[in-house]
Amino acid sequence: MASDSGGTPPGPPPGVRILVVGGGYVGMYTALRLQRKLKQRLRSGEAEIVVVTPDPYMTYQPFLPEAAAGSISPRHVVVPLRRVLPGCTILIGEARRIDPVKRIATVTTLATGEDGTGAVEIPYDEIVIAPGSVSRTLPVPGLADHGFGFKTVEEAIGLRNHVIEQMDIASATRDPAIRDAALTFVFVGGGYAGVEALAELEDMARYTARYYHNIKAEDLKWILVEATGRILPEVGESMGTYAVRELRGRNIDVRLETRLESCEDRVAVLSDGSRFPTRTLVWTAGVKPAPLLAATGLPLNERGRLVCTARLTVEGAEHTWAAGDAAAVPDLTSDEPGRETAPNAQHAVRQAKVLAENIVASMNGEPLTEYRHSYAGSVASLGLHKGVAHVYGRRLKGYPAWLMHRVYHLSRVPTFNRKARVLAEWTLAGLFKREIVSLGSLEHPRAEFELAAGRRPGGDGDDCQ
């Protein structure tokens, strides 16, 4: 089994220590390949792989919309790192600073806040910086108070529970204003996350409405706000235009070249002058590199990503590697000078393979390989049995695109275990009706006990909220 280092940092390295910062696509796939390539060295103690990650799992984000819609169980959207990386030391924590000269990473763990010992310093020989990205927010009044994100499995399930809860509120209230606000759902951002989340949840809510005696599917108001003139730019202009038509055909209000100006007092104010009282505002308007990168002293580009070579080394820093969202990697397949690879999962997984091979080559004194991969295309789901795709120059829409979306992501989700479980759930979902249960209590598991104990839920001293 992998070392369970919830709070105890590894000691002095017995051999070559490879420190992987981040347990996402790049972190997990790099560690997985290194584990295979260095199997004998790991067993003999000549090498050690340490993975520092805030969560003990990797989230397969393309499945978050389906998890929110109830098509996939939340536990099958995540891949437990200790199971897939038995040869690595998994350290649950966050890197706060990296000194590439001394080759030391400063890390806080789950235990440092409890025992008061403060951050620990971990020396390394090679480091892979792959902390991923965080939501890119703007100073929109009220956003921090009322907005939802859609980047983690917790946010996806929380949003599902919230949507069903709003339908419960709308069904029970006698106040038309409260009912209207509860049944209005605003999504900001027309990329993959926003479009797929909205489409899947609208599908789920429309199905759920049939079980309410006083709510019809037509009563629900769904609004997609996008600052540019198109949605889903990755699938091409024609498919993006089709996606807009498909969504509008489902009575979804798609507003292009429009921005969210404010959401104070639970009122979404748009740049076109529209005002929508709403209790649900989902922000999916892009991501930005993790704050850790600014604390490394390493060269960053104008977007805050690490300046990297085509060999996935960080420019001007020895023994330092990066890929994925955190890295600005030259796109050698592009005819456009200075173009960089897109920060998406397709490149991240392929870069991780090259990165791991290059680390091993560097350790063996062999030449490094340049990362070169032509973008294959994109697929996007627009709800059950609906989708768009632009793959290897071919354009698909409707059911064929949706089927390709499922087949592609099923082939990409890590481990046979997860593939089998996801396929089984899809099969059962096709045979039985959707689950429409909201488990909001999962987000506040101690609330009922606190009431029984005579204490207000979420009061002072509550460490579980």
C-alpha positions in Angstrom: 0.0 0.0 0.0 1.1 3.6 -0.5 2.5 5.4 2.4 -0.2 7.2 4.4 1.4 10.5 5.2 -1.6 12.5 6.3 0.6 14.8 8.4 4.1 13.2 8.8 6.5 14.4 6.1 9.0 12.0 4.6 12.5 11.9 6.1 15.7 12.4 4.3 15.6 10.8 0.8 17.3 7.4 0.6 18.0 8.0 -3.1 16.5 10.3 -5.8 13.4 12.0 -4.5 10.9 13.1 -7.1 8.3 15.5 -5.6 5.1 15.9 -7.4 3.0 18.9 -6.4 -0.6 18.3 -7.3 -2.8 15.2 -7.6 -4.8 16.2 -10.7 -4.4 15.0 -14.2 -0.7 15.9 -14.6 0.2 14.9 -11.0 -1.5 11.6 -11.0 -0.6 10.5 -14.5 3.0 11.6 -14.1 3.3 9.7 -10.8 1.6 6.7 -12.2 4.0 6.4 -15.2 7.0 7.1 -13.0 5.9 4.4 -10.6 5.9 1.9 -13.6 9.2 3.1 -15.1 11.1 3.2 -11.7 9.6 0.1 -10.2 12.9 -1.6 -9.4 14.5 1.6 -8.0 11.5 2.3 -5.8 11.7 -1.2 -4.4 15.4 -0.9 -3.7 15.2 2.5 -2.2 17.2 4.2 -5.0 14.2 6.4 -5.8 11.2 7.8 -4.0 8.1 9.5 -5.3 6.2 11.9 -3.0 2.9 13.3 -4.1 1.7 16.5 -2.3 -2.0 17.0 -2.9 -4.8 18.7 -0.9 -7.2 15.8 -1.7 -6.5 12.1 -1.5 -8.2 11.6 -4.9 -8.1 12.9 -8.5 -11.4 14.3 -9.8 -12.3 13.4 -13.4 -14.0 16.7 -14.1 -15.7 15.8 -17.4 -18.0 13.6 -15.3 -19.0 16.4 -12.9 -22.1 17.5 -14.9 -23.4 13.9 -15.0 -22.7 13.5 -11.3 -24.7 16.7 -10.7 -27.6 15.3 -12.8 -27.5 12.0 -10.9 -26.3 9.8 -13.9 -23.1 8.9 -12.1 -22.5 8.3 -8.4 -20.1 11.0 -6.9 -17.7 8.4 -5.6 -17.1 7.1 -9.2 -16.1 10.6 -10.4 -13.0 10.5 -8.2 -10.0 8.2 -8.4 -8.4 7.4 -5.0 -4.7 8.1 -5.3 -3.5 5.6 -2.7 -5.1 2.8 -4.7 -3.6 3.7 -8.1 -0.2 4.9 -6.7 0.8 2.1 -4.2 4.5 2.8 -4.9 4.3 6.5 -4.0 4.1 8.4 -0.7 0.9 10.4 -0.6 1.1 13.5 1.5 -2.2 15.3 2.1 -1.3 19.0 2.2 -0.5 22.0 0.1 2.8 23.4 -1.1 3.1 27.0 0.0 6.6 27.9 -1.4 9.2 26.3 -3.6 12.8 27.2 -3.6 14.2 25.9 -6.9 17.8 26.9 -6.0 18.0 25.0 -2.7 15.4 22.5 -4.0 13.2 22.7 -1.0 9.4 22.8 -0.9 7.6 24.3 2.1 4.4 22.3 2.8 1.5 22.5 5.2 -0.3 19.3 6.0 -3.5 18.3 7.8 -1.5 17.9 11.0 0.4 21.2 11.0 -2.7 23.1 12.0 -3.5 20.6 14.8 -0.1 20.2 16.4 1.0 23.8 15.9 4.3 22.7 14.4 3.9 24.9 11.3 4.9 24.1 7.8 7.5 21.5 7.0 10.3 21.6 4.5 10.7 18.8 2.1 14.0 18.5 0.1 13.8 17.1 -3.4 16.0 16.1 -6.4 13.4 16.6 -9.1 10.1 18.4 -8.8 6.9 18.4 -10.9 4.9 21.5 -10.4 1.3 20.7 -11.3 -1.1 22.4 -8.8 -3.7 22.9 -11.5 -6.0 25.9 -11.5 -8.6 27.7 -9.5 -11.8 29.5 -10.5 -11.1 32.9 -12.1 -13.6 35.3 -10.5 -14.2 39.0 -11.1 -15.0 41.7 -8.5 -18.8 41.3 -9.2 -20.8 42.7 -6.2 -22.6 39.9 -4.4 -20.7 37.0 -6.2 -18.8 35.8 -3.2 -22.0 35.8 -1.1 -24.4 34.1 -3.5 -22.4 32.4 -6.2 -21.7 28.7 -6.7 -18.6 27.2 -8.3 -18.5 24.1 -10.4 -15.0 22.7 -10.3 -15.1 20.0 -7.5 -17.3 17.0 -6.9 -18.5 18.7 -3.7 -19.7 21.7 -5.6 -21.4 19.5 -8.2 -23.4 17.5 -5.6 -24.1 20.6 -3.6 -25.5 22.3 -6.6 -27.7 19.3 -7.4 -29.1 19.3 -3.9 -29.6 23.1 -4.1 -31.6 22.9 -7.4 -34.0 20.3 -6.0 -34.3 22.2 -2.8 -35.3 25.3 -4.8 -38.0 23.3 -6.4 -39.2 22.2 -3.0 -39.3 25.9 -1.9 -41.2 26.9 -5.0 -43.7 24.2 -4.5 -44.4 25.1 -0.9 -44.3 28.9 -0.9 -47.4 31.2 -1.4 -45.2 34.2 -2.3 -45.0 34.5 -6.1 -41.7 36.5 -5.9 -40.0 33.8 -3.9 -41.4 31.1 -6.2 -40.1 33.0 -9.3 -36.6 33.5 -7.8 -36.4 29.8 -6.7 -37.2 28.6 -10.2 -34.7 31.0 -11.9 -31.2 29.5 -12.5 -28.4 31.7 -13.9 -25.1 30.3 -15.3 -22.3 32.6 -16.1 -19.7 31.2 -18.6 -20.3 29.5 -22.0 -17.3 27.1 -21.9 -17.5 23.3 -21.2 -18.2 23.6 -17.5 -21.0 26.1 -17.8 -22.8 24.6 -20.8 -22.6 21.0 -19.7 -23.6 21.8 -16.1 -26.6 23.8 -17.2 -27.7 21.3 -19.8 -27.5 18.3 -17.5 -29.2 20.1 -14.6 -31.9 21.5 -16.8 -32.5 17.9 -18.1 -32.7 16.6 -14.5 -34.9 19.4 -13.2 -37.3 19.1 -16.2 -37.7 15.4 -15.4 -38.0 16.1 -11.7 -40.8 18.6 -12.3 -43.2 15.9 -13.3 -43.3 14.7 -9.6 -44.5 18.1 -8.3 -48.2 18.8 -8.4 -47.8 22.5 -8.9 -44.6 22.9 -11.0 -44.3 22.4 -14.7 -41.1 22.3 -16.7 -42.1 25.5 -18.4 -42.1 27.3 -15.0 -38.3 26.8 -14.7 -36.2 29.7 -16.1 -32.7 28.8 -17.2 -30.3 31.6 -18.3 -26.8 31.2 -19.8 -24.7 34.4 -19.8 -21.6 34.6 -22.0 -19.4 37.6 -22.5 -18.2 36.6 -26.0 -20.3 36.1 -29.1 -20.2 32.3 -29.0 -20.3 29.3 -26.7 -18.2 26.1 -26.7 -15.4 27.6 -28.9 -13.5 24.3 -28.7 -16.0 22.5 -30.9 -15.9 25.1 -33.7 -18.1 27.9 -34.7 -20.8 25.9 -36.6 -21.2 23.4 -33.7 -21.2 26.3 -31.2 -24.0 27.9 -33.2 -25.9 24.6 -33.2 -25.5 24.3 -29.5 -27.1 27.7 -29.0 -30.0 26.7 -31.2 -30.4 23.5 -29.3 -30.4 25.2 -25.9 -32.8 27.9 -27.0 -35.1 25.2 -28.5 -35.3 23.9 -24.9 -36.5 27.3 -23.7 -33.1 28.2 -22.2 -32.3 31.9 -22.5 -28.8 32.1 -24.0 -27.4 35.7 -23.8 -24.2 36.3 -25.8 -21.9 39.3 -25.5 -23.4 39.9 -22.1 -21.8 40.2 -18.7 -22.9 39.8 -15.1 -22.7 43.2 -13.5 -24.0 42.4 -10.0 -25.8 39.7 -8.0 -26.4 41.6 -4.8 -29.6 40.9 -2.8 -30.0 37.7 -4.9 -30.8 39.8 -8.1 -28.7 39.0 -11.2 -28.1 42.3 -13.0 -26.8 41.8 -16.6 -24.9 44.3 -18.8 -27.9 44.4 -21.2 -30.0 45.9 -18.4 -31.9 42.7 -17.5 -32.6 41.9 -13.9 -33.4 38.4 -12.7 -34.3 37.7 -9.0 -32.6 34.3 -8.5 -31.5 32.1 -5.7 -29.1 30.2 -7.9 -26.1 31.7 -9.7 -23.4 29.4 -11.0 -20.1 31.0 -11.9 -18.0 29.0 -14.5 -16.3 31.9 -16.3 -12.9 30.4 -16.6 -9.9 29.4 -14.4 -6.6 30.9 -13.5 -3.3 29.3 -12.4 -2.9 28.2 -8.7 -1.6 31.0 -6.4 1.4 28.7 -5.6 3.1 29.6 -8.9 3.6 33.2 -7.8 5.5 32.0 -4.7 8.1 30.0 -6.6 10.2 32.8 -8.1 10.1 31.0 -11.4 9.4 32.8 -14.7 5.7 33.3 -15.4 4.0 34.5 -18.6 1.4 37.3 -18.8 -1.3 34.8 -17.7 0.6 33.7 -14.6 1.6 30.3 -16.0 5.1 28.9 -15.8 7.2 29.5 -18.8 8.2 26.1 -20.1 10.2 24.5 -22.9 8.9 21.9 -25.3 10.6 19.3 -23.1 8.4 20.3 -20.2 11.2 21.8 -18.1 10.7 25.2 -16.6 12.7 27.9 -18.4 16.0 28.6 -16.6 15.4 26.2 -13.7 17.2 22.9 -13.4 15.4 19.8 -12.1 12.1 21.6 -12.3 9.2 20.3 -14.5 5.7 21.5 -15.2 2.7 20.7 -17.4 -1.1 21.1 -17.6 -2.9 24.2 -16.4 0.2 25.5 -14.6 2.5 25.5 -17.6 2.8 27.6 -20.8 4.1 24.9 -23.2 5.1 25.8 -26.8 2.7 24.2 -29.3 5.2 22.7 -31.9 2.3 21.5 -34.1 1.0 25.1 -34.7 2.0 27.2 -37.7 1.5 30.3 -35.5 4.7 31.5 -33.9 4.6 31.7 -30.1 1.4 29.7 -29.8 1.0 27.6 -26.6 -0.9 24.4 -26.0 -4.4 24.9 -24.5 -4.7 24.2 -20.8 -7.1 21.3 -21.1 -7.3 17.7 -20.0 -6.4 16.3 -23.4 -3.0 18.0 -23.4 -2.5 17.5 -19.7 -2.7 13.7 -19.9 -0.4 13.5 -22.9 2.1 15.9 -21.4 2.2 13.9 -18.2 3.4 10.9 -20.2 6.2 12.8 -21.9 7.1 14.5 -18.7 7.5 11.2 -16.8 9.6 9.8 -19.7 11.8 12.9 -19.6 12.4 12.7 -15.9 13.6 9.1 -16.2 15.7 10.0 -19.3 17.3 12.8 -17.3 18.1 10.5 -14.4 19.7 8.1 -16.9 21.6 10.8 -18.7 19.6 10.3 -21.9 18.3 13.0 -24.3 14.9 14.5 -23.6 11.8 14.3 -25.9 9.9 17.4 -27.0 6.1 17.4 -26.5 4.3 17.4 -29.8 0.6 16.6 -30.1 -2.0 17.9 -32.6 -5.3 18.7 -31.0 -7.7 15.9 -31.8 -10.9 17.8 -31.2 -13.6 18.2 -28.6 -16.9 16.6 -27.5 -19.6 18.2 -25.3 -22.8 16.9 -23.8 -26.0 19.0 -24.0 -28.0 16.7 -21.7 -29.2 13.1 -22.0 -28.9 11.9 -25.7 -27.8 15.3 -26.9 -24.4 16.7 -27.7 -22.0 18.3 -30.2 -18.6 17.1 -31.3 -15.8 18.2 -33.6 -13.2 15.4 -33.8 -10.5 15.0 -36.4 -12.3 17.4 -38.7 -15.7 15.6 -38.5 -18.7 17.4 -37.0 -21.4 15.4 -35.1 -24.5 16.6 -33.3 -27.4 15.1 -31.4 -27.3 11.5 -30.3 -24.1 10.4 -32.2 -22.2 13.3 -30.6 -23.6 12.4 -27.1 -22.6 8.8 -27.6 -19.1 9.8 -28.7 -18.8 12.0 -25.6 -19.6 9.0 -23.4 -17.4 6.6 -25.2 -14.4 9.0 -25.3 -14.6 9.9 -21.6 -15.2 6.3 -20.5 -12.0 5.3 -22.3 -10.1 8.2 -20.6 -11.3 7.8 -17.0 -8.4 6.1 -15.1 -8.5 2.5 -13.9 -10.6 -0.5 -15.1 -12.4 -0.4 -11.8 -13.8 3.1 -12.5 -14.6 2.3 -16.1 -16.6 -0.8 -15.1 -18.5 1.1 -12.3 -19.4 4.0 -14.6 -20.5 1.7 -17.4 -22.7 -0.2 -14.9 -24.3 2.9 -13.7 -25.1 4.2 -17.2 -26.6 0.8 -18.0 -28.8 0.8 -14.9 -29.8 4.4 -15.6 -31.1 3.4 -18.9 -33.2 0.7 -17.4 -34.7 2.6 -14.4 -36.0 6.0 -13.7 -33.8 8.9 -12.6 -33.1 9.5 -8.9 -34.6 12.8 -7.8 -33.6 12.9 -4.2 -31.9 15.8 -2.6 -29.5 14.9 0.2 -28.8 18.4 1.4 -28.1 17.1 4.9 -24.8 15.6 3.6 -23.4 19.1 3.5 -24.2 19.7 7.2 -24.0 16.2 8.8 -24.0 17.5 12.4 -27.0 19.8 12.1 -29.6 17.4 13.5 -27.5 16.3 16.4 -26.7 20.0 17.3 -30.5 20.7 17.4 -31.0 17.7 19.6 -28.3 19.0 21.9 -29.9 22.4 22.1 -27.4 24.2 20.0 -28.0 26.3 16.9 -26.5 24.5 13.9 -23.4 26.1 12.5 -22.8 28.1 15.7 -19.5 29.0 17.2 -17.2 26.0 17.7 -18.6 24.0 15.0 -15.8 22.5 13.0 -17.8 20.4 10.6 -19.5 23.1 8.6 
